[in-house]
Amino acid sequence: MNDMINDRVIDNCIKEIYSISGTELLVTDKAGRIITKTGSMTEPDRDLLDDFIGGYDEISETGGRTYVRVANDGITSLVVVAGSGNDSAVFARLAASELKNIIAASWDRVDKNSFFQTLLLDNMLLVDIYNSAKRLHIDTAQQRCVFVVEPVTPRKNDLIGMIRELFYTEAGDHVTAVDDDRVVVIKALAGDDGQDSLEETARMLVDMAGSEAMSDVRVSYGTIAEDIEGVSKSFREAKMALDVGKIFYPMMRTISYGTLGVGRLIYQLPVDLCRTFIKEIFGDNTPEEIDGEILATVDKFFENNLNVSETSRQLYIHRNTLLYRIEKLQKATGLDIRVFDDALTLKIALMVVNYMEYLDETS
């Protein structure tokens, strides 16, 4: 790798110019290492090359050869050497110009990646955000939404590479990573993009990760940022959605910050308050001591909006058997889940239990 572009890119560029011009060319890095050469081009005189690299001239014709410096912000990156010939100096300068443009484009991509990573982590002053965005030709008024992609199982293929192929930098999209586990997509939106299109994008990421990268992933996303300033907020929301989804909705593969509901509230509760609440609901009993069959019945009862007949039908049990289980739970907790307020209290209590178990596992 030579600074920001690899040797293959340099080789392709020089060979293309050689095929057009017939001028023999050679390229070295700033240490004098030969990266590529064409035709019967021989190595340049080492002393002459070292003198040129250590000097300040942009171009030099000496020893029957032309030397052209490729610099980025005043720092030498490459040297193009051309053999003898009528137009050798012209094509050497052309090659140097092409390589300089390639390096500048590579630096631009790296600078944009650094900009977005710093922006996501909320480590930029507001004035720096707009100044840097202007310098990098990033549209500050563009609506964007941040998606976070996290593998559920260990990665089997290049997940970030696959995701980069799905989005277009020309359209304002950007794909990056802020840690080793998660891939972040900053997607530019059209004026008519809403929640349906965001969910469609999330599902597309899940499907493509499974089929192309052989990875089972979970995708979360925040709310729409109206301008560049709101991107970090959308990222924080997406991260929270990912954590809340893993705790309360583990089977879901896409989750939006806007649909977290009571799970988002519980996630932000102090731990001591959660412990007190669980103690008030379950007393000396722990949720683990409640019959698993009864808890499964409760889940199905909630799914069917507290409808006894539909729940018993889906569980393939008699109505009286369902009522017996509900009464058994009532004796253990003092809550009759046929009553809406009691059902809501138990639902929240079980979610708080899941949250506490998550904290114990991750601590």
C-alpha positions in Angstrom: 0.0 0.0 0.0 1.3 3.4 -1.0 -0.2 6.0 1.3 -3.9 5.9 0.3 -3.8 3.9 -2.9 -2.6 0.4 -3.5 0.1 -0.7 -6.0 -2.5 -2.3 -8.3 -4.3 1.0 -8.9 -0.9 2.7 -9.7 0.0 -0.2 -12.0 -3.3 0.0 -13.9 -3.0 3.8 -14.4 0.5 3.7 -15.7 -0.1 0.7 -18.1 -3.2 2.5 -19.5 -1.1 5.6 -20.3 1.6 3.5 -21.8 -0.8 1.7 -24.0 -2.0 5.0 -25.4 1.2 6.9 -25.6 3.9 4.2 -26.0 6.1 6.2 -23.6 7.9 4.0 -21.2 7.2 4.9 -17.6 8.3 3.9 -14.1 6.8 4.9 -10.7 8.6 4.8 -7.3 7.3 5.6 -3.9 8.9 8.3 -1.7 11.5 5.8 -0.5 12.6 4.9 -4.0 10.9 1.6 -4.2 9.8 0.7 -7.7 6.0 0.1 -7.8 5.6 -0.5 -11.5 7.3 0.0 -14.8 6.4 -0.5 -18.5 8.1 -2.0 -21.5 11.9 -2.3 -21.2 12.2 0.6 -18.8 15.2 0.1 -16.6 15.8 1.4 -13.1 16.8 5.0 -12.8 20.2 6.1 -11.4 19.8 5.8 -7.7 21.7 8.9 -6.8 19.8 11.0 -9.3 16.5 9.6 -8.0 17.5 10.3 -4.3 18.6 13.8 -5.2 15.2 14.5 -6.9 13.2 13.0 -4.0 15.2 15.1 -1.5 14.8 18.3 -3.5 11.9 20.6 -4.2 11.6 20.7 -8.0 8.3 19.5 -9.4 9.9 18.2 -12.6 13.5 17.6 -13.6 15.1 16.4 -16.8 18.5 14.8 -16.1 20.5 11.8 -17.2 18.4 11.4 -20.3 15.2 10.9 -18.2 12.3 13.0 -16.9 11.4 13.0 -13.2 8.0 14.3 -12.0 7.0 14.6 -8.4 3.5 13.6 -7.2 2.8 15.5 -4.0 -0.2 15.7 -1.7 -0.2 18.8 0.5 3.4 19.4 -0.2 4.5 15.9 0.8 6.0 13.6 -1.9 3.9 10.5 -2.4 5.3 9.2 -5.7 7.8 9.9 -8.4 7.1 9.3 -12.1 10.1 8.6 -14.3 9.9 8.7 -18.1 12.4 7.4 -20.6 13.8 9.3 -23.6 11.4 10.3 -26.3 9.9 13.4 -28.0 6.9 13.5 -25.8 8.2 11.7 -22.7 8.0 14.8 -20.5 4.4 15.4 -21.5 3.2 11.9 -20.7 5.2 11.8 -17.5 3.4 14.9 -16.3 0.1 13.4 -17.5 0.8 10.3 -15.5 1.7 12.4 -12.4 -1.5 14.4 -12.8 -3.7 11.3 -13.0 -2.0 9.7 -9.9 -2.4 13.0 -8.0 -6.1 13.0 -8.8 -6.4 9.4 -7.7 -4.6 10.1 -4.4 -6.8 13.2 -3.8 -9.9 11.2 -4.3 -8.7 8.5 -1.9 -7.9 11.2 0.7 -11.3 12.6 0.2 -12.9 9.3 1.0 -10.8 8.8 4.1 -11.5 12.4 5.2 -15.3 11.8 4.8 -15.1 8.6 6.8 -13.2 10.3 9.6 -15.7 13.2 9.5 -18.7 10.9 9.8 -17.1 8.8 12.5 -16.4 11.9 14.5 -19.9 13.2 13.8 -21.5 10.0 15.0 -19.7 10.0 18.2 -20.8 13.6 18.8 -17.2 14.8 19.1 -17.5 18.0 16.9 -18.4 21.5 17.6 -21.3 22.8 15.6 -19.2 25.3 13.7 -16.7 22.5 12.8 -19.5 20.3 11.6 -20.6 22.8 9.0 -17.1 24.0 8.0 -15.8 20.4 7.5 -18.9 19.4 5.6 -18.5 22.3 3.3 -14.8 21.5 2.7 -15.8 17.8 1.9 -18.7 18.8 -0.3 -21.2 17.2 2.0 -24.8 18.5 1.7 -25.6 19.7 5.2 -29.4 20.1 4.4 -29.8 16.5 3.2 -32.2 14.4 5.3 -30.5 11.3 6.6 -31.3 8.3 8.8 -28.7 6.1 10.7 -28.9 2.3 10.6 -26.9 0.1 12.8 -26.2 -3.5 11.7 -25.0 -6.0 14.3 -24.3 -9.7 13.7 -26.4 -12.0 15.9 -23.9 -14.8 15.1 -20.2 -14.5 14.3 -19.5 -13.1 10.8 -18.7 -15.5 8.1 -17.9 -13.0 5.3 -17.0 -9.4 4.8 -20.2 -7.8 6.1 -19.1 -4.2 5.8 -17.8 -4.8 2.2 -21.1 -6.3 1.2 -23.1 -3.4 2.7 -20.9 -0.8 1.0 -22.0 -2.4 -2.3 -25.6 -1.7 -1.5 -25.3 2.0 -1.0 -24.1 4.8 -3.2 -21.7 7.6 -2.1 -22.8 9.6 -5.1 -26.3 9.7 -3.6 -24.9 10.9 -0.2 -24.9 7.5 1.5 -22.0 6.5 3.7 -21.1 3.2 5.3 -18.6 3.1 8.2 -17.9 1.4 11.6 -17.2 2.8 15.0 -16.3 -0.5 16.7 -15.4 -4.0 15.7 -18.9 -5.5 15.9 -21.3 -3.0 14.3 -21.6 -1.5 10.8 -23.2 1.9 10.5 -25.1 3.1 7.5 -25.8 6.8 7.1 -28.5 6.8 4.4 -29.4 9.9 2.5 -33.2 10.2 2.0 -35.5 11.6 -0.6 -38.2 14.0 0.3 -40.9 11.4 0.2 -39.1 8.7 2.2 -40.9 7.8 5.4 -41.1 5.0 8.0 -42.2 2.5 5.4 -39.1 3.1 3.2 -36.8 3.0 6.3 -38.3 -0.3 7.3 -37.8 -1.6 3.8 -34.2 -0.6 3.9 -33.7 -2.4 7.2 -35.3 -5.5 5.9 -33.2 -5.4 2.8 -30.1 -5.2 5.0 -31.2 -8.3 6.9 -32.0 -10.2 3.8 -28.8 -9.3 1.9 -26.6 -10.1 5.0 -28.2 -13.5 5.1 -27.9 -14.3 1.5 -24.7 -12.6 0.5 -22.6 -12.4 3.7 -24.1 -15.5 5.3 -24.6 -13.5 8.5 -27.7 -13.4 10.7 -28.0 -9.7 11.7 -30.2 -7.4 13.7 -30.8 -3.9 12.2 -32.0 -0.9 14.1 -32.5 2.7 13.0 -33.2 6.0 14.5 -35.5 8.9 13.5 -34.9 11.0 10.4 -32.3 13.7 10.8 -33.4 16.9 9.1 -29.9 18.1 8.6 -26.3 17.1 9.2 -26.5 18.3 12.8 -29.1 15.6 13.6 -27.1 12.6 12.4 -25.5 12.0 15.8 -28.9 12.0 17.5 -30.2 9.5 15.0 -27.2 7.3 15.7 -27.8 7.4 19.5 -31.4 6.4 18.9 -30.4 3.5 16.6 -28.0 2.2 19.3 -30.7 2.4 21.9 -33.1 0.7 19.6 -30.6 -2.1 19.1 -30.1 -2.6 22.9 -33.8 -2.4 23.7 -34.7 -4.8 20.9 -32.2 -7.4 22.2 -33.7 -7.2 25.7 -37.5 -7.1 25.0 -37.9 -8.2 21.4 -35.1 -10.8 20.8 -36.8 -12.5 17.9 -37.2 -9.3 15.9 -34.5 -8.6 13.3 -35.5 -5.0 12.5 -36.4 -2.4 15.0 -37.1 1.3 14.9 -36.5 3.7 17.7 -40.0 5.1 17.1 -41.6 1.7 17.9 -39.8 0.8 21.1 -42.8 1.8 23.3 -42.6 1.0 27.0 -39.4 -0.9 26.4 -37.6 2.4 25.9 -39.0 3.7 29.1 -37.9 0.7 31.1 -34.4 0.8 29.6 -33.9 4.3 31.0 -35.2 3.5 34.6 -32.7 3.4 37.5 -31.7 -0.1 38.5 -32.7 0.4 42.1 -36.2 1.5 41.0 -36.5 -1.6 38.9 -35.5 -3.9 41.8 -38.0 -2.2 44.1 -40.8 -2.6 41.5 -40.1 -6.3 41.0 -40.1 -6.8 44.8 -43.5 -5.1 45.0 -45.0 -7.2 42.3 -43.5 -10.6 43.1 -42.8 -10.3 46.8 -40.6 -13.1 48.1 -41.2 -15.1 44.9 -38.9 -14.7 41.9 -40.3 -14.8 38.4 -38.2 -17.9 37.8 -40.3 -19.7 40.4 -43.5 -19.1 38.5 -44.5 -22.1 36.4 -43.0 -21.8 32.9 -46.3 -23.1 31.4 -48.2 -20.3 33.1 -45.8 -17.7 31.8 -46.2 -19.1 28.3 -50.0 -18.9 28.8 -49.7 -15.3 29.9 -47.7 -14.4 26.8 -50.3 -15.9 24.5 -53.1 -14.2 26.5 -51.4 -10.8 25.9 -50.9 -11.6 22.2 -54.7 -12.1 22.0 -55.6 -8.9 23.7 -56.8 -10.7 26.9 -59.3 -12.8 25.0 -59.9 -16.0 26.9 -61.7 -17.9 24.2 -59.1 -17.1 21.4 -56.2 -17.9 23.8 -57.6 -21.3 24.8 -58.3 -22.1 21.2 -54.7 -21.3 20.1 -53.2 -23.2 23.1 -55.5 -26.2 22.3 -56.7 -26.3 25.9 -60.2 -26.1 27.5 -61.4 -22.7 28.6 -61.6 -23.9 32.2 -57.9 -25.0 32.0 -56.9 -21.5 31.0 -58.9 -20.0 33.8 -57.3 -22.3 36.3 -53.8 -21.2 35.1 -54.9 -17.5 35.4 -56.2 -18.1 38.9 -53.0 -19.8 39.9 -51.0 -16.9 38.7 -53.3 -14.6 40.6 -52.5 -16.5 43.8 -48.8 -16.1 43.2 -48.8 -12.4 42.3 -52.1 -10.9 43.4 -52.8 -9.9 39.9 -55.8 -10.9 37.8 -54.7 -10.6 34.2 -58.3 -10.6 33.0 -58.4 -7.1 34.4 -56.6 -4.6 32.1 -54.7 -2.7 34.8 -53.4 -5.9 36.4 -52.5 -7.3 33.0 -50.6 -4.1 32.2 -48.8 -4.2 35.5 -47.7 -7.8 35.0 -46.6 -7.1 31.4 -44.4 -4.3 32.6 -43.1 -6.3 35.5 -42.0 -9.2 33.2 -40.3 -6.7 30.9 -38.4 -5.2 33.9 -37.3 -8.8 34.8 -35.9 -9.2 31.3 -34.1 -5.9 31.6 -32.5 -6.9 35.0 -31.5 -10.3 33.5 -29.8 -8.5 30.6 -27.9 -6.2 33.0 -26.7 -9.2 35.0 -25.5 -11.0 31.8 -23.7 -7.9 30.5 -22.1 -6.7 33.7 
